[in-house]
Amino acid sequence: MSCRVAYVALEPFPSAKGSGTRIAAMLGALVSSGRQVHLLTLPARDTAEAPPGVTLHPLAVLEPNFLARALAFRDQVARQLQAIRPDVVHFRGVFEGQAALDYAALRGIPAIFEANGLPSVELPYHYPAVGTSPAMLTRLRALEARTLGAADAVITQSRTTLAYLCDHGLPPGTPSFVIPNAADPHVGDADAGDASQAPAEPPTVLYAGTLAPWQGVAELVMAARRTARERRLRFVLAGPARRRWELELRRLLRRLGLESVVSLAGALDRTSLARAVAGAALCVAPLRRDHRNAAQGCSPIKLYEYMAAGRPVLVTDLPCVREIVTPERGELVAAPRPRLLAERILALLDDPGRRRALGHAARAWVREHATWQHRAAALQAVYASLGSSAG
């Protein structure tokens, strides 16, 4: 009988966010190895079908408050696990992790924590009041430490993040694995242009990803004002945004007089996004050098997808970024300050030879080291290391 895996995530699925892409890839890896996969998640806004081989359990939670929603989701997960009776529980967050770990302890089965971000770090960015409450942060950190301490194995996205987890409760003896994000090696095959060619006029500078403040999108907009003084460019910001983030960006565009220079394209489907990346003269990721990005770390899927399409990349030089982008396959900028961004953008657009070299090297590296097929093999190895109970 094949191994039954419960994969639990406190977020909608499918989604346009990078986490949605990663979840789909992890599910595919488990299914392709012959496991029965049950996905417990929040429902997507639109009616969604389960990926092939996956049984989808959308758990509707109507609580508007995030913490209340997380606890209600946890309680529903506990009930669902009793019905599904999995052989392995694989969870992505500390709230649902409480139910997963309780069930795993009761049945004596492995519990795998895929920890890509801790709420004591993430929540203050989304809900600033959390960051001003020492009592709340203390409770969150205690919950994180308990979850890390009880997991049978921990998977995370970067060596930077793993080091952060080790400093915040991950016991030295816990089996720990770094499985970064990745890209489809065929991204851009049909539409990719040659980075050495003269870009279409006006050249497009593309940012693709969530339009969150910590991504440096406001700094990119201010850099657009500086580049506009020297040459005509088109900036496209493509990705989902909370309403308040979008309103703040639109106010900034109006104040700077950039509404004809910078476009907010919204979340694009996979085909449209691939076409946008392929048509860009330059792709950027101006991550802020803050606690979330520099200390906790991340593994931006946008970087892999830019690189898979052979695009020249400009990105903030952070420890986690250096795990993906080196000076041989991307342009690193010390900080996302508008002046520095503008200078590097203009310099790269004026140097087609360097853009060609960066794009070719980046694409070759992704194909050789950073496809979702590579990550599937890594995940399957994690499960194999847990022994016969994980199938």
C-alpha positions, 0 to 999 in steps of 0.5 A, a space after each residue: 500500500 502506498 504512503 499517504 501524505 497530508 500536506 497542510 498549508 494555511 493559505 489559498 491554493 492555487 494562488 499567483 504567489 510564489 508559494 503557490 508555485 512551490 506548493 504545486 511543485 512539492 505536491 507533484 514530486 510526492 505524487 510522482 514518487 507514488 504517494 497518495 497526497 491530501 492537500 489541506 488548505 484554504 480555498 482559492 477565490 475561484 473554483 479550483 481543481 486538484 492537481 493530478 494525483 492530489 485530493 484537495 481538502 479546501 477548509 473554509 474559515 470565515 474569521 476576518 482576523 488572521 490569528 483567529 483564522 489561523 486557530 480555526 484552520 488549525 482546529 479544522 486540520 485536526 479533524 481532517 487528519 483524523 479522517 484522512 489517517 495519513 502516514 506522514 504529515 507535512 506542514 508549512 506553518 506553526 499554527 497548522 503545525 500544532 494540529 499536525 504535530 499532535 496527530 503525528 505524536 498520537 500515531 507515531 508517524 513522521 512530521 515534516 516542517 517546511 519552514 519558509 518564514 516564521 510568523 514572528 518575522 512575517 506578521 509585523 510586515 503584514 500587521 504592524 500592530 503585531 510588531 509593537 506588542 512584545 507579549 505577542 512576539 514572545 508568544 509567537 517565538 515560543 510557539 515557533 521554538 516548540 514547533 521546530 523542536 518537535 518536528 522530525 525533519 525540517 525543510 527550508 528554502 535557503 542556507 540563510 534561512 536554515 541558519 536563522 532557524 538554528 538560532 531560533 529553536 531548531 535543535 542541532 540533531 534535527 534532520 534539516 534540508 535546504 530545498 531552494 525554489 526553482 524554475 521550469 527549464 523551458 520558461 521562455 523557450 517559445 518567446 524568449 528574446 536575445 538579451 544581446 539584441 537592441 531592446 524594443 523602444 522604449 525598453 522595458 524594465 520588469 519587476 514580477 512578484 508581490 507588490 509588497 513594500 519589503 520587495 523594494 517596489 517603491 524604491 524602484 518607482 523612485 529610480 524610474 523617476 531618475 532614469 526618466 531624466 536621461 532616457 525613455 524607459 517603460 517600467 512594468 510591475 506585475 504581481 498581486 498586491 493588497 489594496 493598501 499597497 496598490 493605493 500607496 503605489 498609485 499615489 506615489 506614481 501620481 505624486 512623481 508624475 510617472 503614470 505614463 512610465 510605470 505600469 501596475 499590471 496586476 497578477 498575470 497568468 503563467 503564459 502572460 508572465 512568461 511573455 512579459 519576462 521574455 520581452 523585458 530588456 532587464 528584470 529586477 528584484 530590488 529587495 530591501 535590506 531588512 530583517 526579513 530578507 537579510 536575516 531570515 532569508 528568502 528564495 525568490 522564485 522571480 529570480 529563478 524564472 528571470 534566469 530560466 528565461 535568459 534575462 539579465 537580472 539586477 538584484 539587491 546583494 543579500 546573503 540569501 541572494 548570493 545563493 542564487 545570483 553571483 556576479 557571473 550570472 547577475 548584477 548585484 547592487 549593494 542596496 535598493 537606493 533609487 540612485 544606485 538602482 537608476 545608475 545600474 539600470 542605465 549602465 546595463 541597458 547601455 551594455 548589451 554584451 554584459 546583458 547577453 553574458 549574464 542572461 546566457 550564464 543564468 539560463 545555463 545555471 538554472 538548467 543544470 542546477 535549479 529546475 523543479 526536477 532537481 527539487 523533486 529529487 531532493 524532496 524524494 530524498 528527504 522522504 527516503 531518509 525518514 525510513 519505511 514509515 514515509 514510504 
